[in-house]
């Protein structure tokens, strides 16, 4: 039985990559991003973890990794980007090579 190859690539990051780090970074940005509590907070953590684990990842790959809807993932990507936790890298909104990365503080 063959397994499907993963679409994720692995990159080294400059800080310990743990759920506690994600939670601390989200708590530090609670004021501008109030939706990190409750259900949206779980989705935000799933999105942030998917980006952190992959190093750099497309929106479609995040949707696949989290099992969440495109609308839900896009909302959390926008909130995480506004909070300065992640960044989008691409040349245009329709760039097929665009990807998300976690911002290093």
C-alpha positions as a LaTeX table, in Angstrom:
\begin{tabular}{lrrr}
\hline
Residue & $x$ (\AA) & $y$ (\AA) & $z$ (\AA) \\
\hline
Unk1 & 0.00 & 0.00 & 0.00 \\
Unk2 & 1.45 & 3.34 & $-1.06$ \\
Unk3 & 1.01 & 6.45 & 1.02 \\
Unk4 & 0.23 & 9.81 & $-0.43$ \\
Unk5 & 3.23 & 12.17 & $-0.35$ \\
Unk6 & 2.89 & 15.15 & 1.93 \\
Unk7 & 2.58 & 18.61 & 0.41 \\
Unk8 & 4.46 & 20.12 & 3.35 \\
Unk9 & 8.11 & 21.03 & 3.40 \\
Unk10 & 10.08 & 21.37 & 6.62 \\
Unk11 & 12.12 & 24.44 & 7.49 \\
Unk12 & 14.14 & 25.29 & 10.59 \\
Unk13 & 12.80 & 28.05 & 12.82 \\
Unk14 & 14.63 & 30.23 & 15.31 \\
Unk15 & 12.62 & 29.60 & 18.49 \\
Unk16 & 11.21 & 26.57 & 20.33 \\
Unk17 & 8.17 & 25.38 & 18.41 \\
Unk18 & 5.63 & 24.30 & 20.99 \\
Unk19 & 1.93 & 24.76 & 21.57 \\
Unk20 & 2.85 & 26.87 & 24.62 \\
Unk21 & 4.74 & 29.30 & 22.38 \\
Unk22 & 1.70 & 29.55 & 20.08 \\
Unk23 & $-0.61$ & 30.15 & 23.05 \\
Unk24 & 1.71 & 32.80 & 24.51 \\
Unk25 & 1.95 & 34.59 & 21.17 \\
Unk26 & $-1.85$ & 34.51 & 20.76 \\
Unk27 & $-2.40$ & 35.81 & 24.33 \\
Unk28 & 0.08 & 38.62 & 23.70 \\
Unk29 & $-2.07$ & 39.76 & 20.77 \\
Unk30 & $-5.52$ & 39.36 & 22.40 \\
Unk31 & $-6.31$ & 43.07 & 22.40 \\
Unk32 & $-6.29$ & 43.56 & 18.61 \\
Unk33 & $-7.59$ & 40.06 & 17.92 \\
Unk34 & $-10.40$ & 39.31 & 20.36 \\
Unk35 & $-11.64$ & 36.29 & 18.37 \\
Unk36 & $-8.79$ & 34.07 & 19.65 \\
Unk37 & $-11.08$ & 32.90 & 22.48 \\
Unk38 & $-13.35$ & 29.84 & 22.30 \\
Unk39 & $-13.99$ & 28.05 & 19.00 \\
Unk40 & $-12.20$ & 30.64 & 16.80 \\
Unk41 & $-9.21$ & 30.34 & 19.12 \\
Unk42 & $-9.01$ & 26.60 & 18.49 \\
Unk43 & $-9.12$ & 27.18 & 14.73 \\
Unk44 & $-6.46$ & 29.91 & 15.02 \\
Unk45 & $-4.22$ & 27.53 & 16.98 \\
Unk46 & $-4.75$ & 24.77 & 14.39 \\
Unk47 & $-3.87$ & 27.17 & 11.58 \\
Unk48 & $-0.82$ & 28.52 & 13.41 \\
Unk49 & 0.35 & 24.99 & 14.23 \\
Unk50 & $-0.05$ & 23.87 & 10.59 \\
Unk51 & 2.07 & 26.81 & 9.42 \\
Unk52 & 4.64 & 26.31 & 12.16 \\
Unk53 & 5.01 & 22.58 & 11.49 \\
Unk54 & 5.33 & 23.02 & 7.73 \\
Unk55 & 7.54 & 26.12 & 7.84 \\
Unk56 & 5.86 & 27.52 & 4.75 \\
Unk57 & 2.51 & 26.38 & 3.46 \\
Unk58 & $-0.22$ & 27.40 & 1.00 \\
Unk59 & $-3.76$ & 28.27 & 2.02 \\
Unk60 & $-5.05$ & 25.09 & 0.37 \\
Unk61 & $-2.59$ & 22.96 & 2.32 \\
Unk62 & $-3.69$ & 24.60 & 5.59 \\
Unk63 & $-7.32$ & 23.83 & 4.74 \\
Unk64 & $-6.38$ & 20.21 & 4.05 \\
Unk65 & $-4.26$ & 19.90 & 7.21 \\
Unk66 & $-6.89$ & 21.37 & 9.54 \\
Unk67 & $-10.00$ & 19.92 & 7.91 \\
Unk68 & $-11.71$ & 23.30 & 8.30 \\
Unk69 & $-13.68$ & 25.24 & 5.69 \\
Unk70 & $-11.95$ & 27.72 & 3.38 \\
Unk71 & $-13.99$ & 30.56 & 4.92 \\
Unk72 & $-12.99$ & 29.62 & 8.47 \\
Unk73 & $-9.29$ & 29.24 & 7.59 \\
Unk74 & $-9.20$ & 32.50 & 5.59 \\
Unk75 & $-10.80$ & 34.38 & 8.51 \\
Unk76 & $-8.17$ & 33.08 & 10.94 \\
Unk77 & $-5.32$ & 33.70 & 8.48 \\
Unk78 & $-6.48$ & 37.30 & 8.17 \\
Unk79 & $-6.73$ & 37.70 & 11.96 \\
Unk80 & $-3.31$ & 36.09 & 12.56 \\
Unk81 & $-1.75$ & 38.27 & 9.86 \\
Unk82 & $-3.32$ & 41.43 & 11.33 \\
Unk83 & $-1.93$ & 40.44 & 14.74 \\
Unk84 & 1.53 & 40.18 & 13.22 \\
Unk85 & 1.94 & 36.46 & 13.95 \\
Unk86 & 2.16 & 35.22 & 10.35 \\
Unk87 & 2.98 & 36.69 & 6.97 \\
Unk88 & 1.85 & 35.99 & 3.43 \\
Unk89 & 4.52 & 35.72 & 0.75 \\
Unk90 & 3.43 & 36.07 & $-2.86$ \\
Unk91 & 3.38 & 38.40 & $-5.85$ \\
Unk92 & $-0.39$ & 38.76 & $-6.32$ \\
Unk93 & $-3.60$ & 37.50 & $-4.69$ \\
Unk94 & $-3.86$ & 34.76 & $-7.34$ \\
Unk95 & $-0.19$ & 33.70 & $-7.16$ \\
Unk96 & $-0.19$ & 29.86 & $-7.17$ \\
Unk97 & 3.25 & 29.82 & $-5.50$ \\
Unk98 & 2.16 & 32.04 & $-2.58$ \\
Unk99 & 2.65 & 30.70 & 0.92 \\
Unk100 & 2.28 & 31.58 & 4.62 \\
Unk101 & 5.07 & 31.62 & 7.21 \\
Unk102 & 5.22 & 32.29 & 10.95 \\
Unk103 & 6.85 & 35.63 & 11.71 \\
Unk104 & 9.96 & 35.30 & 13.85 \\
Unk105 & 10.07 & 37.83 & 16.67 \\
\hline
\end{tabular}
